[in-house]
């Protein structure tokens, strides 16, 4: 989900991707809150969530093992997926859809940024051309 939102398309949700996901779900978290969310289910200690670890959130939620005010509890509640009824396939498509959505959001942001850079460059070139033209004009006026 992130190398700038998973430019690496690695199928994991890292801290920045989780941040974006939680914002999109309407439950933004602090940096520390996000780190704690990952730490709570990060079995392999790689500081990102695999699909297996993502499922663990829902297992813990179903077992009542998540604190009511925790970010993981909010994620389980807001992600509109009930693993017990929708099963692992439903969770997998949710996980993959989130990875995809974050990837597309980043691609869109990258395109906008590139467009803005291009406009800035064109404006700068125009300014330089005008300055050069004025300089040329002044040499003819003398």
MOTA-V998770 format. One record per residue. N is the residue number from 1. RES is the residue in one letter. OMEGA is omega in whole degrees, 0 to 359 (999 if undefined). Layout:
N|RES|OMEGA  N|RES|OMEGA
//
This chain:
1|X|175  2|X|164  3|X|192  4|X|185  5|X|177  6|X|171  7|X|178  8|X|182  9|X|186  10|X|177  11|X|176  12|X|173  13|X|179  14|X|186  15|X|182  16|X|180  17|X|178  18|X|178  19|X|180  20|X|180  21|X|182  22|X|177  23|X|180  24|X|179  25|X|178  26|X|179  27|X|183  28|X|183  29|X|173  30|X|178  31|X|180  32|X|178  33|X|180  34|X|179  35|X|180  36|X|178  37|X|181  38|X|184  39|X|184  40|X|181  41|X|184  42|X|184  43|X|184  44|X|176  45|X|178  46|X|177  47|X|173  48|X|183  49|X|172  50|X|179  51|X|179  52|X|180  53|X|177  54|X|178  55|X|181  56|X|178  57|X|184  58|X|176  59|X|180  60|X|180  61|X|181  62|X|181  63|X|180  64|X|183  65|X|180  66|X|177  67|X|182  68|X|186  69|X|183  70|X|178  71|X|180  72|X|178  73|X|179  74|X|180  75|X|181  76|X|182  77|X|188  78|X|186  79|X|176  80|X|176  81|X|178  82|X|185  83|X|182  84|X|179  85|X|183  86|X|178  87|X|184  88|X|180  89|X|179  90|X|180  91|X|181  92|X|180  93|X|176  94|X|181  95|X|181  96|X|179  97|X|179  98|X|179  99|X|180  100|X|182  101|X|180  102|X|178  103|X|181  104|X|178  105|X|181  106|X|179  107|X|178  108|X|178  109|X|180  110|X|180  111|X|179  112|X|180  113|X|180  114|X|179  115|X|180  116|X|179  117|X|181  118|X|179  119|X|179  120|X|181  121|X|180  122|X|179  123|X|180  124|X|179  125|X|179  126|X|179  127|X|180  128|X|179  129|X|179  130|X|180  131|X|180  132|X|179  133|X|179  134|X|180  135|X|179  136|X|178  137|X|183  138|X|179  139|X|178  140|X|182  141|X|184  142|X|999
//
